[in-house]
Amino acid sequence: MRLKWLFATLMLLLFACAIGAAIAFGGPKQAAPMASISDPFKAVDFSQVPRPLTYRAADGAMLSYRAYEPSMSTRLGSVVLVHGSSSKATSMHPLAMGLRASGFRVYALDMRGHGASGVKGQIDYIGQLESDVVAFVQAVRPSAPSTLLGFSSGGGFALRFAGSQDQALFQSYLLLSPFISEDAPNQRPGNGGWVQVGVPRILGLIALNAVGIRAFNDLPVSRFALDDASRKFLTPEYGFNLAQNFRPQRDYVANMQAAHQPCAILAGTGDEVFATESLEPMVRTAGLSWPVQLLPGVGHISLTLDPGAIAEAVSIVDTLQASSN
């Protein structure tokens, strides 16, 4: 009996040591800069970016967003934009201007942990991003019908929200080349070189979180392919909480099937980050009839910058909002 007890104790200690080593030494490497992500923004005119505004989150924090009021009053609908990983609200400026020019009220969020919202790369707990979006809707009251539009990781988060208990706060959802899961059919290794992930550290932290230990959740688990200049104004790495929250639920199929508002997906065939040809089969396998459209030759970042891609996104939002009336 004593031998069994000693053996069990030894196994427990070895397991604890393995978790400790994974957390201590299993963090993400530094990703090499990825020019196809950063270079397209060099040609963008940011001179008309609106001044930042703030709203109060549930914890009292003041979070940042940009508001684009339309020059025409022929529509009442609104669009709330969620940027991609590492980024901030201003990255969505060309898309916001295209939507605004078509008469939509547009709001671009600095998601907590990005831009001027909170500490870069950090949130307090998994689920705080959903709480922040609820607080935004309650404070700003975007006009109905409203669409939550997310790009890349922001598209994954929009899917997460679309399957949540608060999904009815928006009448429709548009996902632009969304991150779905590291296990999803559209995933490329390392997102095509965009991110380095510390898988051992993530697994170790998941094990600790399962027993209620969250003291190490601020440790970085992913690093993005930014150059030195970009690291100064973007978010170069994510802690565990943010990385787990700024994405769909782990069971992404159940997440998709829990979404009851109109949803659509738009991506490009030239996407170097995700295997976009797998998006429609994935949606159909989940038993969903969401429209999935691929634009020939359009790359990942181009999806939010190219005039033709922006025009297509505007058209889809128009259709989604018409169907939700």
Summary of the structure (lengths in Angstrom):
residues: 325
radius of gyration: 20.3
end to end distance: 69.8
largest distance: 80.7
contacts: 1110
relative contact order: 0.16
helix: 42%
strand: 18%
